[in-house]
């Protein structure tokens, strides 16, 4: 089954979103155009951030698609050439006003078949508030909340958050910390 990408590739901007139209010759010889989101070869980061007493730091944000507030992991795009851990630390600080203590790389995920970004997930432990607080972009309106690990899993099960795949990557460690058996 061979697919061949051919030109032209069309890149469009809708607000701050990028739509990339890619053209392929499919295995049956037909040409088809696919719209994908995000810049090609882009990278995003998200962090499950824990305080010293294992409270989860989440960003509460209104999301237009769902038309409600979601409890989200601090996340965002990595700049071209930026180290993923540094990007995760930066996004955590900007969105929540918390600094990460130790960072543990959890893995990377491809979100879906039409998203050009690769997502890199981290677990940050021993997070502490920074004296300068949040540094939000003009379009960000984030309330920070501290929730339990049980509440984090409940939010994932009840479609009250994004980035639920991070919980799969951190499952064993979160279970240890939930029960007080962390190393």
C-alpha positions, 0 to 999 in steps of 0.5 A: 500500500503506497501513498505518494505526497505530491505538490502543491501543499497549501498552508492557511491561517485561520486566527492563530490556527494553521491548516495544511492541505496535503495532496496524495496519490492514494494506492488506487491511483486517485488524487485526494487532498487532506486538511491537517491542523498545525504546522508540519513538524511542530511539537507541543508539550504538556505537564502533569505538575504535582506540588510537594504534597502531590496536589495536581496543578491544573489550568481551568480555561473556557474552551470554545469548542466545548463551550465550557471550562475544562481542567487542563494540564499546562501545555503549549507549543515548543518554539523551533529548536527549543528543548522540550523539557525547557518548553514544558517548564516555560509553559508551566510557569507562564500558565500557572505561576508554578516552577517545576522541581524535578522533571520526568519525561513520560513519552510522546504521542501523536494525537490523531490522524489529522494533527501535524504536531507531536505532543511530548508529556512530562511529570513535574514533581515538587512544584512551588509557586513562583514569586512573579505568578502567571505570565499569560498571553492576551488570549489566555484567561486561566484560573489555577486550581490544585486538585487530587490525583483522584480528581484528575482521573475523574476529570479524564473519565468524565470528559472534563479535560484534554490531554488524557493520554498523559495519564496513561503515560504516568499511570503507575507513578500517579497510582504510587503517589495517590496511595502514598507509596512513591519512591 
